[in-house]
C-alpha cells in the first residue's frame, strides 16, 4: 500500500520511521519532508498547508492512507477535504481540531464539563484585559487564542510584563489574528507532563507519558521554543496519577467532544500540570507533540499503521497496544539565535557518525539538501534520540549522539531529562 505523511519536521520524520517497520507499506510519500526523511521516503514539494494540491497528489498517486502531522493544516480542515475526496486519512476534522486552534474554546469546554484546569478569563478587548491584569494576582500566563508555533503562551511575572504582552498580542499583533483574543490564566505549580492519546471518536487510549523542555536554555531559562528536548516516561507520572487522569481528564474530554458534536479521531495531546490539588490540563493539542513524539514512538511495540487504521475505522477498543519497558530521550540541536533570528544553510557535519548505532536515532527537523550536502534549514535542526534500560542511560546515550555532529552556531540544552521528583 501507499502512505502519505503530511509535514516536514522531526515529528513527521519519527512517524515515517515508525511506519517503515510495516512490511505491507510499499511506498511512503512525505510532503514536504526534509533531508532526513528523504533517506527513507519520497519527499514531495508541497507545503503542508496547500490542501488543494495535497489532495490532488494523493488522488493522482493512488495513495491509500494519509497521516496529518502539523496543526496548521488540521485547523484549515485538511481532513475534511481528504474525506470529501473519498480518501482515507488519519487526523481530526476541523470541528474537532478546535481544541488546539482555539484556546478560548478548549477552556470553555473544560469549564462546561468539569475537567480540571487553571482558573482563567478570556478577552478580545485590550482595555478590558489591562483592567483585569491590574487587579489580578501575579505571576500569570497570557495565551494567544489561536495557533502561534508553540510560542503563544507567555509567563508574566508582574503587571508591567502582562501589559507589555497584551500590547504585543492584541495591538501590535505579533501573532497575527491568533492574538486578537487572549486567555489570561492563573499560574499553576507542579511538574509538567505530556500524555498523548489515540482516539477513534468513541474510545481513547493513552500512550506512555513524556515530558518536554520548552525553554531555550538550561534550568528552564530564556524564551519559550517549540521544544528543546523530551523524555519518556515522566519521572513524576505514577500509576495512581494515570488512573486519576484517565477518570477525570482523558475519558471526560473524549465524551465532552462527542456531546458537543465534535467526536475526535486522531491524536489528542494532553499537556498536564501535576499540581498540589491534583492533575490539571494546561492545554490540548490535536496532533502528536514535537519533540515528545521522538521520545514516545521508539517505545511503541505495536504496529503504528494498525493503530491509525483502527482509529479511522472506530475499532480502537479491539487493539492491544503494547509498549517497550525501555526509556527514551531526545535532545534538540538548534540553530544559533533560535528561537529569535537565526541563519540557515550551514553544512551539518558528522551525520555519518550516527549511522547504524544501536538504539540511537537521528530525526531531522529543519534540514535540506544543497549541492549534495545536508544543511540547516530551520530553528530546530535535529533531534538526537536514544533508548535505554532507564531514563539515565537513555539520556546519556542521546548526549553521546549529540556530541558526534556539529554545524555553525549549534546549541542545545544540557539538562534534558534531569528533572527528578523531590525526595
Secondary structure, 3 states (H helix, E strand, C coil): CEEEEEECCHHHHHHHHHHCCCCCCCEEEEEECCCCHHHCCEEECCCCCCHHHHHHHHHHCCCCEEEECCHHHHHCCHHHHHHHCCCCEECCCHHHHHHHHCHHHHHHHHHHHCCCECCEEEECCHHHHHHHHHCCCCCEEEEECCCCCCCCEEEECCHHHHHHHHHHHHHCCCCHHHHCCEEEEECCCCEEEEEEEEEECCCEEEEEEEEECCEEEHHHEEEECCCCEEEECCCCCCHHHHHHHHHHHHHHHHHHHHHCCCCCEEEEEEEEEEECCEEEEEEEECCCCCCHHHHHHHHECCCHHHHHHHHHCCCHHHCCCCECCCEEEEEEEECCCCCCCCCCCCECECHHHHCCCCCEEEEECCEEEECCEEEECCCEEEEEEEEECCHHHHHHHHHHHHCCCECCCCECCCCCCCCCCCC
